[in-house]
Amino acid sequence: MDSSAARNGQVIHIRGTDHFNFTDLQFYTPMLKYTGMTGDIDGYRGAALVNSHVLDFFTKHLKKNGGQPL
C-alpha cells in the first residue's frame, strides 16, 4: 500500500501514463512514447485528466460553502 493511502490519502493511477506524462515534455512530440519516456496515452488526454483531478482536490479541500473561498 502506498504510504499516502495508508494515511487516508488518495492514490490515482492513470492507465497509459509514465513519469514524463506529468510534465510538459509530452506536448513537444507524440513520438516520445516510442522512446519509452511517456506512456501510450495521448498527451492532451492525460493532461486533461490530471487537471480535472487537481481541480477536484482544490475544490474539495480549499473551498467550502458551495465553492466560496475560505
SVG drawing of the C-alpha trace seen along z (x, -y; Angstrom):
<svg xmlns="http://www.w3.org/2000/svg" viewBox="-23 -33 37 35">
<polyline fill="none" stroke="black" stroke-width="0.4" points="0.0,0.0 1.3,-3.5 2.2,-5.5 -0.1,-8.3 -3.0,-5.9 -2.1,-4.4 -2.6,-7.8 -6.1,-8.3 -4.7,-9.9 -5.7,-9.1 -3.7,-7.5 -4.8,-7.8 -3.3,-5.7 -3.9,-6.7 -3.5,-3.9 -1.2,-4.5 1.0,-7.1 4.6,-7.1 6.7,-9.6 7.1,-12.2 3.3,-12.3 3.1,-14.5 5.4,-17.2 5.2,-19.5 7.6,-17.2 4.7,-15.2 3.4,-18.2 6.6,-18.5 6.0,-15.5 3.9,-12.4 7.0,-10.4 8.3,-10.4 6.1,-7.5 8.2,-5.4 11.3,-6.2 9.7,-5.0 9.8,-8.4 6.0,-8.7 3.2,-6.2 0.7,-5.4 -2.0,-7.9 -2.5,-11.0 -0.7,-13.9 -3.7,-16.2 -6.0,-13.5 -3.6,-12.8 -3.2,-16.4 -7.0,-16.9 -7.3,-14.0 -4.6,-15.4 -6.1,-18.9 -9.5,-17.6 -8.3,-15.6 -6.2,-18.6 -9.2,-20.9 -11.4,-18.5 -8.9,-18.2 -8.6,-22.0 -12.3,-22.5 -12.9,-19.8 -10.1,-20.8 -9.5,-24.5 -13.1,-25.8 -16.2,-25.4 -19.9,-26.6 -20.6,-25.8 -17.2,-26.9 -16.8,-30.1 -13.2,-30.8 -12.2,-30.2"/>
</svg>
